[in-house]
Amino acid sequence: MLCYIPEEATVQNSRGSLTAVLGRLSWGGDYMVLEDGTLKQPRGKNGEVLVPSGSFWRSNAELRNRTKGKSTHAHYADLYELELAGRHAQLFERFDREEMRRLMGEQRDFSLFLLNYAATVEDERRERFALHMGLSRTLAMVRDSDKIAARAMMDAAFNLVDATGRLNPVAKAMQSGGAIGRFKTRRERAAAILAYEEWRTQQVIDAIDDHLYLHERLWMALSMAQRPGTTDVAERIFTEDTYLKIGSDNWLSDVRGKDGLKAAARVIQSYIDPLSTIQALPFRKNAAHVIKELTRAKDLCEQGNRLELVPLLRKTRRGLRWVFALQALQREVIFRLSLLLDALKKLRAVQVVVDDAGKRKFVIPRSAAPEYFALIEQALESVRTRVREKCNEQDLDHKIKKRVELYLGTAKEALATDNWKVAQVNLVKAARLM
């Protein structure tokens, strides 16, 4: 499924480090964990941090620079988390690119003001310097080197006296104009990073789609009508007097009678083989259950045991519903909520409130994007309905439905009270179970 090159590597984050043979993915910069491992804890920390196989590490240059090499990679639980991380990175670069464009315009205006300083009046000067100071403050907490240099150039323009002690706004205009070049450099770099993140995220999306395709292909095989009037998958596919053509790939044709179950065993093996290549989370978990059931179904075919085969295939089909429910939960609810909150933070749609303990908190009000929050709530209700009505686990080996419904219900209540953080935590808990 995923193309990778095994290589020994060391990755580390704030929770510890791991040295192991990891799978370097074909698109570069990302590793897949090939075997369950444990992080080596920093000195003074106790406890065990497990790193499951099928999870991912992504190289992060900004994190490495910010922590002075103490953290080199970010860890992601599965492919969906990796996709979401890429989407957040794209969002950041898009916003930053537009922010640099705005700052370039503001800085040009300020430089022109300094060039024409002698022709301005006192009120205009106070207004211009106040605006310029406000722009400088927006860069107070930045870590990007170009932004830091630009802010230094902006601040230098507050003192219009040059090194010789003369009032020299023209020289300061040139100095202030240097910030424009820095903003332009950062904007160009943002565009390049955005293009790379779009490409890398598309590779992750393609990988997810490949995994989903294998499950969808099996679902279609177990659901495709083989003769008029039949309603059950096992009856349609494994009744002796019907053609045994599973799916649209036409592996089998004109197979009837006593040879039917032997042919079915070969077809089932053709589904087991690609599913056995799945290593990445979250798909590996469901694939393991499906492979176990299909292997048993193959054995029953070879034994000629139709009595146990029919309910087993029904069970397999029911289990596949969880894969599609998880996709809906991730893409339609978790992704949307996470990206919306991130965008609103960048748009500074934040309010300051004081809690009962007198502490100030920054919150995002529903009024910042009421229609989008409503759409997310509708999508969550759709997922809850799907889990409640479609995801039957009465004879499944892995019982998760009650806990998933509990987490989704808690998330619904949290969304209704605008408690976005609690909603996100419970949505992720539900997804991890699925």
Sequence and secondary structure as in RCSB ss.txt:
>XXXX:A:sequence
MLCYIPEEATVQNSRGSLTAVLGRLSWGGDYMVLEDGTLKQPRGKNGEVLVPSGSFWRSNAELRNRTKGKSTHAH
YADLYELELAGRHAQLFERFDREEMRRLMGEQRDFSLFLLNYAATVEDERRERFALHMGLSRTLAMVRDSDKIAA
RAMMDAAFNLVDATGRLNPVAKAMQSGGAIGRFKTRRERAAAILAYEEWRTQQVIDAIDDHLYLHERLWMALSMA
QRPGTTDVAERIFTEDTYLKIGSDNWLSDVRGKDGLKAAARVIQSYIDPLSTIQALPFRKNAAHVIKELTRAKDL
CEQGNRLELVPLLRKTRRGLRWVFALQALQREVIFRLSLLLDALKKLRAVQVVVDDAGKRKFVIPRSAAPEYFAL
IEQALESVRTRVREKCNEQDLDHKIKKRVELYLGTAKEALATDNWKVAQVNLVKAARLM
>XXXX:A:secstr
   EEEEEEEEEETTEEEEEEEEEETTSSEEEE S EE B  TT  S  EE TT EEEE HHHHHHTTTS  EEE
ESSHHHHHHHHHHHHHHHHHHHHHHHHHHHHHHHHHHHHHTGGG  HHHHHHHHHHHHHHHHTTTT   HHHHHH
HHHHHHTT  B TTS B HHHHHHHHHHHHHHHHHHHHHHHHHHHHHHHHHHHHHHHHHHHHHHHHHHHHHHH  
 STT   HHHHHH TTS    TTS    S  GGGHHHHHHHHHHHHHHHHTT  STTHHHHHHHHHHHHHHHHHH
HHHT HHHHHHHHHHHHHHHHHHHHHHHIIIIIIHHHHHHHHHHHHTT  EEEE TTS EEEE  GGGSHHHHHH
HHHHHHHHHHHHHHT   TT SS  HHHHHHHHHHHHHHHHTT HHHHHHHHHHHHHH 
